[in-house]
Amino acid sequence: MAVVVYVHGLWLQGAEAVLLQRRVTRTLGAEWRAFPYHSVDASLAENVVALRAYLARIPAPALHLIGHSLGGLLILELFETRVAVPPGRVVLLGSPVRGSRSARRLARLPLGRAMLGRTAGDALLAPREPRWRGGRDLGVIAGNLGIGLGRLLGPMPAPNDGTVLVEETDLPGAAAHIQLPVSHSGMVFSQTVARQTAAFLRDGRFAQSSKES
């Protein structure tokens, strides 16, 4: 049986994705696991090492990964190490792979850098020019419903999901990139996001009914 590993975002623990879990595993007939990590207290490098060890303990003929927000940055960093894991696909949900304007604004506030923590500080504060070289199909879902905590930190050019700009999710080398009318936090609760995620993990492409960016 295929296994889907979910990697949560900043300040979260994985339980927020229960609806995503039900919908994706029902479609794929797969087993679901959520990788637990300390997004504030541990560094990006430490969490990537932990993720690599976690995946190495999973016996599966196929292993798919879903990364929400900061979790997607862990997955990208993992594959930069040329990790050996079973074949599968990857979907990133609202991951600011090019750095985060919202994170930089928060870091400038009193105690803001401490709130972000070490992993986000490592992954989000510096602008990046990433490229996917992970050797497997990767799809990106970006939200364009601009409602979220990021807007409290200052104006955001459209399109955005309320926290992450759509342009910050652009990843050269990805197989597909789509925009959906969801917010950053709302992605994991969206039936449409779940359907598109499952479609990509199964087929290597998003369903044709959604408009690609």
N, C-alpha and C positions, 0 to 999 in steps of 0.2 A: 504494500500500500504506500502511495506517495505521502509525503509529509510536508506540511506548510508551516514554516517558522515565521512568526510575527515579531518584529522588533519595534518596540514602542518609542514614543517621542519624549521630549523633555518634560520632567515632573510627573510622568505617568508611570504605570506599572504593568499595563497589558490587559487589565480587566475591562478597560473601556471598549475593547474590540469584540465584545461578546456577540453582538449582532453580525459583525463582519465575519467572525468565526463560523457562526451557524450557517450563514448564507454561502460562504465560499466552500466549506467542507461538504455541505449538502450537494452543491453542484459538481464538485470534483470527486466526491467519495474518498476524501483524503483525511489524514490525521492532522490535528492542529497542535502546535506547541508555541508558547510565548517565551521568548528569551528575556529573563529578568536581568536588569543591570542598573547600576547607580549612576544616573545621568548627572548628578551634582557633585558627588564626592570622588568619583574616579575620573581619570583622564580618558581621552579618546583612545590612546594607545592601549591602556589597560583594558578598556571595554572591548576593543577589537580582539585582543588576546583571549579574553573570556568567551567571546562569541565564537571564535575559531575552535576553542576546546569544546564548547557546547555542541556545535554542529558535528564535531568528530565523534561524539558519543551517540549519534542518531543513525541506526541502521535503516536505510531506506533505499529502494530502487530509484526513486526520484525525490528531490528535495527542492521545494520552492521557497522563496523568501519574499516577505512583504515588509517594507519599512515605512513607517509613518513619521514624517517630519525628520527630527534628528536621527531616528532609527535608520533612515535611508542613508545618512552619512556614515554610520557604522558599517553598513553593508558595502558601500563603495570603498571605504578604507580597507575592509576585509579583503576584497578581491584585488586590491593593489598589492597584497602580499602573495598573490598567486596561490591561494588556498585550494586544496584538493577536496572537493565535496561531490556528492552524487549529482548527476545531471538534473537540471531543472530550469526554472525561469524566475525572474525578479520583477516585482512591481514596487515603485516608489510612490507614496501618497503625500503630496505637498512637501517634498523634501527640498530645502533651499541649498541645492548642490553648489551654487555659485556664491555662497555667503548670504547673510541675512541683514538687511537694513534694520529690521525691527530689533534684532539682537544687538547690533552696534549702538542703536539709540538707548536701549535698556542698559547697556554696559556703561554708558556715560553718566547715568544717574547714581546718586548715593546708594550704595549697597547693591547696585544693579549687577555688577560683575559677580558678586557673591551669589545672587539669585540665579544667574545663568548657570553657574557651576563650571566645573573643569571640562567636561566633555563638550558642552556647547561653546565654551570659550575657545577650545582648540579648533572646533569644526566650523563655527559660524561667523567669527568676527572678522576674519581676513577675506577679502574678495578672492574667489577661486576661478580657475579656468579648467574645469575637469573634463575628462573624456572617458567614456565607458570602454574598458578593455577587458571585461570580465569573462569573455568567451561564452556567454549565454545570452539569450534574449532578455532584454530589459525594457519594460514599459513604464512611462511616467504619467501619473494623473495629477493635474493641477486644478485647484478650485478657483473660481472667479466670482464667488459671492462674497463681497468685501465686508464681512461682518466679523469682528474679532478683536482681541486684546491689542493687537499690533496697531490698530488705529488710535488707541489712546496715547501712543508714543509719538504721534505726529502724522501728517498727511501722507497718504500712500498713492502713488500713481496707479491708475487702472491698467490692466486688470490685476486683481489680487484676491486672496481668500480671507482677508482681514488680518493676516499675520505675515504671509509670504507672498511676494510678487510672483506672478506667473513667469516672468523672465528669469527669476532666480531658480526656477525648476528646470531650466533648459539644459539638457545633457547631451552633447554630441556623442554619437555612437549608440544612443538608445534606439531600439527598434520602432518605437511609437511614442507619441506624446499627445494627450488629449486634455481639453479643458471641460470641466463639468460645473454646473451651478451649485456648488457646495462651499461651505466655509472650511477653514483650516481644522477646527475642532470637530465640525460636523461630518467630515469625510468618513470617519469610521462607523458612523451610524447610518449612512446613506445606502439605500437599497441599490441605487444606480451604480455607486462606486463598487459595491460588492459584486454586482453582476459583471461590470467591466473588468474588475480584478480577476474574477474567476475565468472569464473568457480569455484574458491574456495568458494566465497560467496554463490553461488547457490548450490553447491554439497558437500562442505566440503573436496574437494580434487582438486589438480591441474590437468589440462588436460594431458593426457598420452603422448602427442607428445613432451613435454618438458622433458629434462633429469633432473632427480632429483639428488641433491647432497647427 
